Amino acid sequence: MTDVAIELLIAGPRSATFSVDAERHLHTRDDALAWQVQKIDGALAAEGTTRTVAFTVTQLEPGTTYLFHAGDVRLEFATRQEKALIDIRDFGATQEAPDNAQAIQRAIAALASGGTLRIPAGRWLSGPLFLKSHMTLLIDDDAELAAIANREDFPILPARHPDSRILGTWEGVAEACYASLINAIDCRDVHLAGAGTIDGGGDRGDWWSWPKETRQGARRPRTIFLSACEDVSLSGLTIRNSPSWTVHPVLCKRLIAADLTIENDPDSPNTDGFNPESSSDIHLVGLHISVGDDCIALKAGKRSPRGGPDRPTGHVRIENCLMERGHGAVVIGSEMSAGISDITIRNCHFRGTDRGLRIKTRRGRGGTVANIRLADSFMEDVATPVAVNSFYFCDADGRSDYVQSRLPLAVSAETPSIRSISVENVTVSGARTAAAVFYGLPEAAICDISFENYSVSFAPDAEAEVPEMASLLLPLRHAGIIAENTVFSRLARLSPVSIHPAQD
């Protein structure tokens, strides 16, 4: 057997998440890999096989040193120390209760710093919960934390803290929102782990019936909402059925999410999978996402009189992820007014999404998108594999002459800038519209675009369709790279792609 490359991604007190052979595979391995975890004295702690690059081992003991074996390679690791372990049943939670929120919140309040709150096997209904710093929320195998249906029992989070700091946002603007099933606000050192399920309750109540509206002056909740948190990890969990965006970190630093399954109904509105906003040092690895909108969307606020998060999003790594069926696999914008930069997407598999890598903005947003790298990935049945659009027709004025004019306008703080995008070692099968489309502003061209070793084949039964959400675009079928106001720095080994200017 070829030597196996092992990396410890996350070590919690009672679980650990690894990646194996991340450079040789995408999300799923070519074959099953057997593994074992032993204690130092040789006693077997866990064993199994994995078909995915990232996977989680549960039912470990805290503060213990282990040896992980796969093939002829072993890795020594230690679980985190644990100051206390509390079971939600000890504070009155029952599977028969219509809402366990008060019982679980009492357990959180009683939990010592550095402790673990356990949700055991079974289905536990709850309203919104608020975590605190230095805690682990452990959702056991066969456990499900499920949101209640009654919206009247959800508290509403204001747009801002009393000191005027941004608390929550809706599409890049500071707005009041219903609290999510799991909330962490101004927290440090928070870990969500286990092999259980978090069900956001999107199909219960009326959440999906008012996607762009408010009720009681508030927007829909997420399933997991993290505001101004640092040093957060999420591992091993299934997160599903979200009322709107599924996992939303805003104004966060140093977050890793590994070996998550995120799944929402394909017809559920705006149920994006993972949406870091105005956040930095984000690592998403081994995620399997299939949702009703974008799989991963990177955002950085929107210019608005109401204000919004004003920090950039940067230093994001997206690796070994499988993204299916969403509108876009990895999407940048359209809320990007504070800037998004230094994004690396590699060893990923995009399957059946409308677009693969998508960057979208418009006049009025300002901000810069820069240093975006997509490498060593495979797109399967993706209509438009790469789409960069500076005429995205969002908001009430999205189809106005100001946004959609192809005549050059004066450059101002409202003019967005897009530059430095590289696509390397990417294979596409079953594209429909074009190999890639670039629609730049005449006053602010898209600059420094590089393609190297980019191979595209098309679905033979594809019908012509508009490749992006902008006015004045022609339907395309089996086109090469379509470019308007775009400057390429490198075009090497393109198969069988050709370059064509866009036509009005």
Residue, then its C-alpha position, 0 to 999 in steps of 0.5 A: m500500500t502507498d503510504v497514507a498521508i494523515e492530518l489531524l484536523i480537530a481534536g475535541p475532548r471526545s472526538a477527533t477529525f482526520s483527513v487521509d490522502a487529501e492531496r490524492h483525492l477530492h471529497t471521496r476516496d477511490d477505495a475504502l480505507a481501514w483505520q484503527v485508533q488505539k490507546i498507548d497501551g495498545a488497547l483498541a479504542a475504535e476502528g472502521t473504514t472510510r470512503t471520505v477524505a475527512f472523517t470523525v472518530t467519536q466515543l473517545e475519552p478526554g485528555t487521552t493520548y491515542l495512536f491512529h493507524a491507517g495502512d503502515v502509517r500512524l499518528e499520535f494525537a491527544t484529545r482535549q482535556e475536559k473540566a466537566l461533562i453534563d447531560i441535558r437529561d440531568f437538567g430536566a430535558t426529555q424526549e417527550a417535552p414539546d420544547n427543551a430550550q429552558a432545560i438545555q439553557r440551564a445546563i449551559a449556564a451550569l457548565a464549567s469553563g472547559g466543559t462538555l454538554r452532551i445531547p444523548a441519543g434520541r430526538w430532542l425538540s428545542g427552541p433557540l439555544f445560546l452557547k457560551s465561551h470555552m464549551t463543547l456541545l457534543i451531539d452523540d451518535d443517533a442524537e437529533l437536536a430539532a427546532i420547534a415549529n412555533r415561530e412565536d417562541f423564537p426570540i428576536l435578535p436586534a441588528r445591533h448590540p446596545d453599544s451599536r456593534i453589529l450583531g446580525t445581518w440579512e444579505g449584508v445589512a444590519e437587520a433584526c433576525y429571529a434567533s437561530l436554533i444554535n447561537a454563539i455571540d461574542c464567544r471564544d473557544v467553542h466546539l460543536a462536535g459528534a456524529g448526531t444531527i442538528d435539524g433547523g426546522g425549516d419545513r415546520g412552521d411557515w419559514w419558507s413561505w416568506p423568503k424575502e419578507t419580515r415577520q414581527g420586524a425580523r428576518r428568518p433565522r439560520t440554523i447555526f449563527l455565530s456572531a463575533c466569535e473566535d476559535v470555533s470548530l464544527s466537526g462530524l455533524t449532519i446539519r439539515n432543514s434550515p429556515s434560511w442560511t444553514v451556518h452563518p459566521v459573521l465577524c468571526k476569526r479562526l474557524i474550522a469546519a470539517d466532515l460536515t453534511i449539510e442538506n436542505d430541500p432543493d426547493s427551499p428558498n435561500t437555504d445556503g449551506f455555509n456563509p462566512e461573512s466579514s470573517s477571516d482565517i476560515h478552513l472548510v474541509g471535507l464538507h458535503i453540501s446539497v442545498g436549495d441555494d448556494c453551497i458555500a457563499l463568501k460575503a463581506g457586507k453591503r453598502s447601505p444607509r442601515g449599515g452592515p459588517d464593515r470588515p473584509t473576508g479573507h484567508v479562506r481555504i476550501e478543500n476536499c468538499l463535495m458540493e451538489r445541486g445548489h445554485g452555485a458551488v463556491v460563490i463570492g458576493s454579491e455582498m462584498s463591499a468590505g472586500i474579499s481576498d485570498i481564497t483558495i479552493r482545491n481538491c473539490h468536486f462540484r456536481g450538478t450545481d448551476r455554476g461552479l466558481r461564481i463571483k457576482t457584484r454590481r455598481g453601487r457595491g464598491g469593494t474588491v475581490a482579489n486573489i482567488r485560486l481554484a485548483d485541482s478540482f473536478m466539475e460534473d454537470v455544472a451549467t457554467p463552470v466559472a462565472v464572473n459578473s459585474f452586472y448582477f441584477c440584485d436589489a430593487d434597482g438591479r435592472s436600472d441603467y446605472v447598474q446595467s449600462r455597458l457605457p463607461l461611468a465615472v469610477s467612484a467608491e461605489t465601483p467594484s473591482i475584481r482581479s487576480i483569479s487563477v484556475e489551475n488543473v481543473t476538469v469539467s464534464g457536462a457543461r452546458t452554456a460556456a467554459a467560462v464567462f467574464y462580464g467586466l465593467p467598461e470603467a473597471a475591467i476584470c484583470d489578471i485572469s489566469f487559466e492553466n490546464y483547464s479542460v472542458s467537455f459539454a453535455p450533448d443535449a444542452e440547450a442555449e440558456v443565459p449563463e448569468m443574472a444580468s441584462l443584455l446577455l445572449p443565451l449560450r450553448h457549448a461556448g468557450i471562454i466568453a469575455e467582456n472587459t477582461v484582461f487575461s495574464r495567462l492562458a495555457r493548455l486549454s482543452p478544447v476551450s477558445i476565447h471569444p469576446a462577449q456580444d451585446 
